[in-house]
Amino acid sequence: MSRKRPGQAVRRETEQPASRRWVTLLGNGLAALALVLALTGVHQLLDWLRDPHAWPVREVQIEGEFRHLRHEQIAAATRDMLRHGFFGVEVGAVQQRLAELPWVEEAAVRRIWPDGMQLRIREQIPVARWGEDGLLNARGELFQPDNVAEFAALPRLAGPISLRERVIRRYIEFRQALQQIERHPVSIDLDARRAWRVELDNGMSIRLGRQDEARRMALFIDAYPRVFAAAPQPARTVDMRYSNGFAVHWMTAATPQRQEG
């Protein structure tokens, strides 16, 4: 049996030769260098794509049917954002900028290769007024353009802004119900006390109070043919807030008359 002599070194079989270690280090270094060059190239490519001088927006297509919007107004609202170039422009930000214009109901923006942008816009269509300076579209959304004077013929709705949907819902219900007597509402107000007032197309004002407004409107419609349709003078105000009837203020009468239900 052989024994290790004192002081004799033992060579490890797993120790790699120096040449192989150098090859490994060199390979790792080259891989790191390639990664750095690749990242640098990607960064330079991104900078080039974001360069508005290399990729300018040369053509802007504005699509939509407009009565109140102007092409110049739309172009002015988006001009500074489109200067960022074809790849640099933020499509979502452009859509948001367009949506902030009062007469824009909906906007869609997309790129058109290689240097164009398409702006597709749906203009607001008012169906009613809200208060003194607002308009409502068919979805009940409020918008406030600079001038609403030309829409004086539209129905006028008013109330606390937080109850806008409730006012719109009541307007639709009353409009449908009043078709039975061939009348339609031109104004509906919900005041700060949550009391309802409805004005009809014949100038008649109906006070419905703070509760049971739907039931009280139904009572008015039921009484209209026998009390108001053939009356010698038109009614100015009908107060439906009584439990067993209503009060009528006629156009030419000095005092209101009480009708029992």
LINQUI-V908762 format. One record per pair of residues at least 4 apart in sequence whose C-alpha atoms are under 7 Angstrom apart, sorted by the first residue. I is the first residue (numbers start at 1). J is the second residue. If there is no record, write none. Layout:
# LINQUI-V908762
i = [I I]
j = [J J]
This chain:
# LINQUI-V908762
i = [4 16 16 17 18 19 20 21 22 23 24 25 26 27 28 29 30 31 32 33 34 35 36 37 38 39 40 41 42 43 44 45 46 47 48 49 49 50 50 50 51 51 52 52 52 52 52 55 55 55 56 56 56 57 57 57 57 57 58 58 59 59 59 60 60 60 61 61 61 62 62 62 63 63 63 64 64 64 66 68 69 69 70 71 72 73 74 75 78 78 79 81 81 82 84 84 85 86 90 91 91 91 92 93 94 95 95 95 95 96 98 98 99 99 99 99 102 102 102 103 103 103 104 104 104 104 105 105 105 106 106 107 107 107 108 108 108 109 109 109 110 110 111 111 111 112 112 112 124 125 126 126 126 127 127 127 127 128 128 128 128 128 129 129 129 129 129 129 129 130 130 130 130 130 130 131 131 131 133 133 134 134 134 135 135 135 136 136 136 136 137 137 140 155 155 156 156 156 157 157 157 158 158 158 159 159 159 159 159 160 163 164 165 166 167 168 169 170 171 171 172 173 174 175 175 175 178 178 178 178 179 179 181 183 183 184 184 185 185 185 185 186 186 186 187 187 188 188 188 189 189 189 190 190 190 190 191 191 194 195 195 195 196 196 196 196 197 197 197 197 198 198 198 199 199 199 199 200 200 203 204 204 204 205 205 205 206 206 206 207 207 207 208 208 208 208 208 209 209 212 213 214 215 216 216 217 218 219 220 223 224 224 225 227 233 233 234 234 235 235 235 235 236 236 236 237 237 237 238 238 238 238 239 239 239 240 240 241 242 244 244 245 245 245 246 246 246 247 247 247 247 248 248 248 249 249 249 249 250]
j = [8 20 21 21 22 23 24 25 26 27 28 29 30 31 32 33 34 35 36 37 38 39 40 41 42 43 44 45 46 47 48 49 50 51 54 55 87 85 87 88 55 85 56 83 84 85 86 85 86 115 85 86 115 82 85 86 115 116 115 116 115 116 117 116 117 118 117 118 119 118 119 120 119 120 121 120 121 122 123 103 73 103 74 75 76 77 78 79 82 94 83 89 94 89 88 89 89 115 94 95 109 110 96 97 98 99 107 108 109 100 104 107 104 105 106 107 143 144 145 123 124 145 121 122 123 124 122 123 124 121 122 120 121 122 119 120 121 118 119 120 117 118 116 117 118 116 117 118 137 137 135 136 137 136 137 138 154 135 136 154 155 156 134 135 136 154 155 156 157 134 135 136 156 157 158 156 157 158 144 148 142 143 144 142 143 144 140 141 142 143 141 142 168 186 187 186 187 188 187 188 189 188 189 190 163 164 189 190 191 164 167 168 169 170 171 172 173 174 175 188 176 177 178 179 184 185 182 183 184 221 183 184 221 200 201 200 201 198 199 200 201 199 200 201 198 199 197 198 199 196 197 198 194 195 196 197 195 196 210 208 209 210 207 208 209 210 205 206 207 208 205 206 207 203 204 205 206 204 205 236 235 236 237 236 237 238 237 238 239 238 239 240 213 216 239 240 241 213 241 216 217 218 219 220 240 221 222 223 224 227 228 229 229 231 250 251 250 251 248 249 250 251 249 250 251 248 249 250 246 247 248 249 246 247 248 246 247 246 246 260 261 259 260 261 258 259 260 256 257 258 259 256 257 258 253 255 256 257 256]
